[in-house]
């Protein structure tokens, strides 16, 4: 007997037949809604059922209990005479679970976000509190698998240097600005290294970089089709520095116009206050 009241609990594409509520586990038994299956090789639909098997998936916990989805998966016979695949299993679809997955797609998304936000050990500790039975290694595998799956063509990238060890060793970081994720980490910031990487990605349309000459030289040589723009952080930093420098040079006329020759420390930024203290100490030393 199909329990229509549980329809909203199941992932899209599944129909729940029965639910058993235990003290620490809630298994619910379901099947696919479609009456036929489509052959993955030839694309022909088939309604000839060959056999069935049960596939068990972990789902989002409910009321402090682990939830398990038990799906009765059908195997179909392909009715196309020229198809090499004679028997195939009906796919559950990406909305339910991936191929050979042990977790539903919605639980996989939660595990992925936990791994991205907290990493391995902290995410595993939080997952135990949330009734998600995943280890730190599983969390890191999910993050790496999702990163490898999203290998889409790059259109707009940002490149800048970053410190392997501050003051001693620097590398280059390349980000996909459209999807807001890290694409690659280069071992150094030499123009030749960046040029070799850019030459492997001719699909890049826009490169956002700082005003250093090294990245600009590499982009000009390896990606002449790309438009080079200054990144927003450096534009704001340069504009802020230019504004502060202009104000510093004009402070004497400003004080004379205001009729004040003293500076109120409460009106200064911490950076400006530190600069004034250093200047006063240097004058006293002279």
ZALOKOL-465811 format. One record per residue (C-alpha): residue number from 1; x, y, z. Coordinates in Angstrom, 2 decimals, padded with zeros to 5 digits. Example, Ala and Ser with C-alpha at 12.3 -4.5 7.8 and 13.67 -1.06 7.14 Angstrom:
n = 1; east = 012.30; north = -004.50; up = 007.80
n = 2; east = 013.67; north = -001.06; up = 007.14
This chain:
n = 1; east = 000.00; north = 000.00; up = 000.00
n = 2; east = 001.46; north = 003.36; up = -001.05
n = 3; east = 001.59; north = 005.96; up = 001.73
n = 4; east = 000.73; north = 009.20; up = -000.06
n = 5; east = 001.21; north = 011.16; up = 003.14
n = 6; east = 004.96; north = 010.48; up = 003.03
n = 7; east = 005.33; north = 011.72; up = -000.55
n = 8; east = 006.91; north = 014.99; up = 000.53
n = 9; east = 009.55; north = 013.15; up = 002.61
n = 10; east = 011.06; north = 011.21; up = -000.27
n = 11; east = 013.55; north = 012.63; up = -002.77
n = 12; east = 012.15; north = 013.65; up = -006.14
n = 13; east = 011.35; north = 010.64; up = -008.31
n = 14; east = 010.73; north = 008.13; up = -005.49
n = 15; east = 007.45; north = 006.79; up = -004.15
n = 16; east = 007.43; north = 005.56; up = -000.53
n = 17; east = 005.70; north = 002.23; up = 000.11
n = 18; east = 006.36; north = 001.77; up = 003.81
n = 19; east = 008.04; north = 003.47; up = 006.77
n = 20; east = 009.26; north = 001.76; up = 009.93
n = 21; east = 010.14; north = 003.98; up = 012.90
n = 22; east = 012.69; north = 002.38; up = 015.21
n = 23; east = 014.36; north = 003.61; up = 018.40
n = 24; east = 017.50; north = 004.81; up = 016.60
n = 25; east = 016.82; north = 004.30; up = 012.88
n = 26; east = 014.02; north = 005.13; up = 010.43
n = 27; east = 014.12; north = 003.02; up = 007.27
n = 28; east = 011.62; north = 003.76; up = 004.55
n = 29; east = 011.05; north = 001.53; up = 001.56
n = 30; east = 010.35; north = 003.07; up = -001.80
n = 31; east = 010.49; north = 002.57; up = -005.55
n = 32; east = 010.89; north = 004.73; up = -008.63
n = 33; east = 007.79; north = 006.48; up = -009.92
n = 34; east = 008.53; north = 005.81; up = -013.60
n = 35; east = 006.86; north = 002.72; up = -015.09
n = 36; east = 009.62; north = 002.17; up = -017.66
n = 37; east = 013.38; north = 002.50; up = -017.84
n = 38; east = 015.62; north = 004.03; up = -020.51
n = 39; east = 018.64; north = 002.16; up = -021.82
n = 40; east = 021.81; north = 004.22; up = -021.19
n = 41; east = 023.39; north = 003.05; up = -024.48
n = 42; east = 020.67; north = 003.28; up = -027.13
n = 43; east = 018.17; north = 005.50; up = -025.27
n = 44; east = 015.18; north = 003.24; up = -026.00
n = 45; east = 012.54; north = 002.85; up = -023.26
n = 46; east = 011.74; north = -000.60; up = -021.94
n = 47; east = 009.04; north = -002.00; up = -019.68
n = 48; east = 010.31; north = -005.59; up = -019.56
n = 49; east = 011.49; north = -006.18; up = -015.99
n = 50; east = 014.31; north = -008.68; up = -015.66
n = 51; east = 014.87; north = -008.65; up = -011.89
n = 52; east = 015.00; north = -006.42; up = -008.83
n = 53; east = 017.53; north = -005.60; up = -006.13
n = 54; east = 017.55; north = -003.34; up = -003.09
n = 55; east = 019.77; north = -000.29; up = -002.86
n = 56; east = 020.28; north = 001.32; up = 000.55
n = 57; east = 021.11; north = 005.00; up = 000.92
n = 58; east = 021.66; north = 007.19; up = 003.96
n = 59; east = 019.42; north = 010.26; up = 004.07
n = 60; east = 019.08; north = 013.36; up = 006.23
n = 61; east = 018.45; north = 012.45; up = 009.92
n = 62; east = 015.04; north = 013.03; up = 011.46
n = 63; east = 014.09; north = 013.54; up = 015.12
n = 64; east = 017.47; north = 012.34; up = 016.36
n = 65; east = 017.35; north = 009.14; up = 014.32
n = 66; east = 019.35; north = 008.04; up = 011.30
n = 67; east = 017.25; north = 007.71; up = 008.14
n = 68; east = 017.89; north = 005.02; up = 005.56
n = 69; east = 016.30; north = 004.89; up = 002.10
n = 70; east = 015.73; north = 001.35; up = 000.81
n = 71; east = 015.01; north = 001.58; up = -002.92
n = 72; east = 013.70; north = -001.38; up = -004.90
n = 73; east = 015.64; north = -000.93; up = -008.13
n = 74; east = 014.47; north = -002.76; up = -011.23
n = 75; east = 016.62; north = -004.28; up = -013.95
n = 76; east = 015.14; north = -004.05; up = -017.45
n = 77; east = 015.75; north = -005.94; up = -020.66
n = 78; east = 016.65; north = -003.73; up = -023.61
n = 79; east = 014.15; north = -004.30; up = -026.41
n = 80; east = 016.41; north = -002.86; up = -029.14
n = 81; east = 017.84; north = -005.74; up = -031.15
n = 82; east = 021.00; north = -003.91; up = -032.20
n = 83; east = 021.94; north = -002.71; up = -028.71
n = 84; east = 024.91; north = -004.41; up = -027.06
n = 85; east = 023.55; north = -003.81; up = -023.55
n = 86; east = 020.97; north = -006.50; up = -022.94
n = 87; east = 020.16; north = -005.73; up = -019.28
n = 88; east = 020.34; north = -002.39; up = -017.48
n = 89; east = 019.32; north = -001.01; up = -014.09
n = 90; east = 017.05; north = 001.98; up = -013.87
n = 91; east = 018.98; north = 005.11; up = -012.79
n = 92; east = 017.75; north = 006.91; up = -009.70
n = 93; east = 018.69; north = 010.30; up = -011.11
n = 94; east = 020.97; north = 013.02; up = -009.77
n = 95; east = 018.14; north = 014.37; up = -007.60
n = 96; east = 018.11; north = 011.08; up = -005.64
n = 97; east = 021.68; north = 009.75; up = -005.64
n = 98; east = 024.66; north = 009.39; up = -007.92
n = 99; east = 025.93; north = 006.18; up = -009.40
n = 100; east = 027.22; north = 003.76; up = -006.73
n = 101; east = 026.57; north = 006.40; up = -004.06
n = 102; east = 025.81; north = 005.42; up = -000.48
n = 103; east = 024.16; north = 008.74; up = 000.42
n = 104; east = 021.32; north = 010.68; up = -001.13
n = 105; east = 022.16; north = 013.80; up = -003.09
n = 106; east = 020.73; north = 016.11; up = -000.43
n = 107; east = 022.80; north = 014.45; up = 002.30
n = 108; east = 025.85; north = 014.57; up = 000.02
n = 109; east = 025.32; north = 018.33; up = -000.38
n = 110; east = 025.27; north = 018.82; up = 003.41
n = 111; east = 028.44; north = 016.74; up = 003.82
n = 112; east = 030.13; north = 018.74; up = 001.06
n = 113; east = 029.26; north = 022.09; up = 002.66
n = 114; east = 030.49; north = 020.87; up = 006.06
n = 115; east = 033.81; north = 019.82; up = 004.53
n = 116; east = 034.20; north = 023.14; up = 002.71
n = 117; east = 033.35; north = 025.22; up = 005.79
n = 118; east = 035.21; north = 023.34; up = 008.53
n = 119; east = 037.64; north = 020.90; up = 006.97
n = 120; east = 038.22; north = 017.35; up = 008.20
n = 121; east = 038.29; north = 016.89; up = 011.98
n = 122; east = 036.08; north = 019.85; up = 013.02
n = 123; east = 033.47; north = 018.92; up = 010.39
n = 124; east = 033.48; north = 015.27; up = 011.53
n = 125; east = 032.91; north = 016.36; up = 015.14
n = 126; east = 029.97; north = 018.54; up = 014.10
n = 127; east = 028.61; north = 015.79; up = 011.84
n = 128; east = 028.43; north = 013.40; up = 014.80
n = 129; east = 026.32; north = 015.93; up = 016.69
n = 130; east = 024.05; north = 016.26; up = 013.65
n = 131; east = 023.59; north = 012.46; up = 013.42
n = 132; east = 025.58; north = 012.25; up = 010.18
n = 133; east = 027.80; north = 009.14; up = 010.24
n = 134; east = 030.74; north = 010.45; up = 008.20
n = 135; east = 034.44; north = 010.45; up = 009.03
n = 136; east = 037.03; north = 013.13; up = 008.41
n = 137; east = 038.43; north = 011.16; up = 005.48
n = 138; east = 034.97; north = 010.86; up = 003.91
n = 139; east = 034.45; north = 014.62; up = 004.22
n = 140; east = 037.73; north = 015.36; up = 002.47
n = 141; east = 036.98; north = 012.80; up = -000.27
n = 142; east = 033.61; north = 014.42; up = -000.94
n = 143; east = 035.24; north = 017.86; up = -001.22
n = 144; east = 037.89; north = 016.56; up = -003.63
n = 145; east = 035.31; north = 014.65; up = -005.68
n = 146; east = 033.07; north = 017.69; up = -006.04
n = 147; east = 036.05; north = 019.85; up = -007.01
n = 148; east = 037.11; north = 017.37; up = -009.70
n = 149; east = 033.54; north = 017.12; up = -010.99
n = 150; east = 033.19; north = 020.86; up = -011.60
n = 151; east = 035.91; north = 021.10; up = -014.26
n = 152; east = 034.06; north = 023.55; up = -016.48
n = 153; east = 035.72; north = 025.84; up = -019.05
n = 154; east = 037.27; north = 028.93; up = -017.51
n = 155; east = 036.08; north = 032.33; up = -018.70
n = 156; east = 037.10; north = 034.93; up = -016.09
n = 157; east = 040.02; north = 034.26; up = -013.76
n = 158; east = 041.88; north = 036.20; up = -011.10
n = 159; east = 045.56; north = 035.71; up = -010.39
n = 160; east = 047.64; north = 037.02; up = -007.50
n = 161; east = 050.58; north = 035.97; up = -005.35
n = 162; east = 050.27; north = 034.31; up = -001.95
n = 163; east = 052.76; north = 033.19; up = 000.68
n = 164; east = 053.76; north = 029.57; up = 001.19
n = 165; east = 055.94; north = 031.03; up = 003.93
n = 166; east = 055.71; north = 034.76; up = 004.49
n = 167; east = 058.84; north = 036.64; up = 003.57
n = 168; east = 060.59; north = 033.56; up = 002.17
n = 169; east = 058.57; north = 031.68; up = -000.42
n = 170; east = 055.67; north = 032.88; up = -002.55
n = 171; east = 053.40; north = 031.20; up = -005.08
n = 172; east = 050.55; north = 032.19; up = -007.37
n = 173; east = 046.86; north = 031.49; up = -006.77
n = 174; east = 044.39; north = 031.31; up = -009.65
n = 175; east = 040.64; north = 031.67; up = -008.98
n = 176; east = 037.55; north = 031.22; up = -011.11
n = 177; east = 035.79; north = 034.54; up = -010.55
n = 178; east = 032.52; north = 033.40; up = -012.14
n = 179; east = 032.07; north = 030.41; up = -009.81
n = 180; east = 034.09; north = 031.87; up = -006.90
n = 181; east = 036.42; north = 028.95; up = -006.33
n = 182; east = 040.15; north = 028.24; up = -006.41
n = 183; east = 041.33; north = 026.67; up = -009.65
n = 184; east = 045.03; north = 026.06; up = -009.11
n = 185; east = 048.04; north = 026.91; up = -006.94
n = 186; east = 051.34; north = 027.51; up = -008.73
n = 187; east = 054.64; north = 026.83; up = -006.92
n = 188; east = 056.09; north = 030.29; up = -007.59
n = 189; east = 055.22; north = 033.66; up = -009.11
n = 190; east = 057.64; north = 033.58; up = -012.01
n = 191; east = 056.23; north = 034.80; up = -015.35
n = 192; east = 057.34; north = 031.60; up = -017.08
n = 193; east = 055.29; north = 029.42; up = -014.70
n = 194; east = 052.18; north = 031.57; up = -015.16
n = 195; east = 052.72; north = 031.69; up = -018.92
n = 196; east = 052.91; north = 027.87; up = -019.13
n = 197; east = 049.64; north = 027.56; up = -017.17
n = 198; east = 047.81; north = 030.15; up = -019.27
n = 199; east = 048.90; north = 028.51; up = -022.50
n = 200; east = 046.97; north = 025.37; up = -021.46
n = 201; east = 043.73; north = 027.37; up = -021.12
n = 202; east = 043.07; north = 029.24; up = -024.37
n = 203; east = 039.37; north = 029.60; up = -023.47
n = 204; east = 040.06; north = 032.33; up = -020.89
n = 205; east = 038.42; north = 035.64; up = -021.87
n = 206; east = 039.31; north = 037.96; up = -018.96
n = 207; east = 042.25; north = 038.03; up = -016.55
n = 208; east = 042.02; north = 040.06; up = -013.35
n = 209; east = 045.43; north = 040.77; up = -011.83
n = 210; east = 047.44; north = 043.26; up = -009.82
n = 211; east = 049.54; north = 045.97; up = -011.45
n = 212; east = 052.78; north = 044.02; up = -011.23
n = 213; east = 054.62; north = 043.55; up = -014.49
n = 214; east = 055.24; north = 039.81; up = -014.16
n = 215; east = 051.63; north = 038.63; up = -014.46
n = 216; east = 050.91; north = 041.18; up = -017.17
n = 217; east = 053.87; north = 040.01; up = -019.23
n = 218; east = 052.83; north = 036.35; up = -018.91
n = 219; east = 049.22; north = 037.13; up = -019.83
n = 220; east = 050.24; north = 039.15; up = -022.86
n = 221; east = 052.40; north = 036.33; up = -024.20
n = 222; east = 050.29; north = 033.27; up = -023.35
n = 223; east = 046.74; north = 034.68; up = -023.56
n = 224; east = 046.64; north = 037.51; up = -026.12
n = 225; east = 042.93; north = 036.90; up = -026.65
n = 226; east = 042.12; north = 037.74; up = -022.99
n = 227; east = 041.31; north = 041.20; up = -021.65
n = 228; east = 043.47; north = 042.21; up = -018.69
n = 229; east = 041.81; north = 044.21; up = -015.92
n = 230; east = 042.93; north = 045.41; up = -012.49
n = 231; east = 041.27; north = 043.55; up = -009.63
n = 232; east = 038.92; north = 045.38; up = -007.31
n = 233; east = 041.02; north = 044.95; up = -004.16
n = 234; east = 044.07; north = 046.65; up = -005.68
n = 235; east = 041.93; north = 049.40; up = -007.20
n = 236; east = 040.41; north = 050.18; up = -003.79
n = 237; east = 043.80; north = 049.92; up = -002.08
n = 238; east = 045.44; north = 052.27; up = -004.58
n = 239; east = 042.56; north = 054.75; up = -004.43
n = 240; east = 042.65; north = 054.71; up = -000.63
n = 241; east = 046.42; north = 055.24; up = -000.56
n = 242; east = 046.18; north = 058.09; up = -003.08
n = 243; east = 043.42; north = 059.75; up = -001.05
n = 244; east = 045.37; north = 059.48; up = 002.22
n = 245; east = 048.49; north = 060.86; up = 000.55
n = 246; east = 046.55; north = 063.82; up = -000.86
n = 247; east = 045.03; north = 064.54; up = 002.55
n = 248; east = 048.46; north = 064.26; up = 004.22
n = 249; east = 049.96; north = 066.82; up = 001.86
n = 250; east = 047.05; north = 069.20; up = 002.41
n = 251; east = 046.77; north = 068.89; up = 006.20
n = 252; east = 048.48; north = 072.26; up = 006.90
n = 253; east = 046.07; north = 074.27; up = 004.68
n = 254; east = 043.16; north = 072.27; up = 006.05
n = 255; east = 044.11; north = 073.08; up = 009.66
n = 256; east = 044.61; north = 076.74; up = 008.80
n = 257; east = 041.18; north = 076.86; up = 007.14
n = 258; east = 039.60; north = 075.23; up = 010.17
n = 259; east = 041.49; north = 077.47; up = 012.58
n = 260; east = 042.90; north = 074.48; up = 014.44
n = 261; east = 046.56; north = 073.60; up = 014.86
n = 262; east = 046.06; north = 070.51; up = 017.02
n = 263; east = 044.88; north = 067.05; up = 016.03
n = 264; east = 042.13; north = 065.25; up = 017.92
n = 265; east = 043.36; north = 061.63; up = 018.36
n = 266; east = 039.75; north = 060.40; up = 018.51
n = 267; east = 039.23; north = 061.44; up = 014.88
n = 268; east = 042.22; north = 059.50; up = 013.55
n = 269; east = 042.23; north = 056.00; up = 012.17
n = 270; east = 044.53; north = 053.51; up = 013.97
n = 271; east = 046.91; north = 053.51; up = 011.01
n = 272; east = 047.07; north = 057.32; up = 010.90
n = 273; east = 047.49; north = 057.57; up = 014.68
n = 274; east = 050.40; north = 055.11; up = 014.56
n = 275; east = 052.06; north = 057.11; up = 011.77
n = 276; east = 051.74; north = 060.34; up = 013.78
n = 277; east = 053.21; north = 058.70; up = 016.89
n = 278; east = 056.17; north = 057.41; up = 014.90
n = 279; east = 056.71; north = 060.84; up = 013.31
n = 280; east = 056.61; north = 062.56; up = 016.72
n = 281; east = 059.06; north = 060.04; up = 018.15
n = 282; east = 061.43; north = 060.60; up = 015.22
n = 283; east = 061.27; north = 064.39; up = 015.73
n = 284; east = 062.00; north = 064.05; up = 019.43
n = 285; east = 064.98; north = 061.86; up = 018.57
n = 286; east = 066.35; north = 064.50; up = 016.25
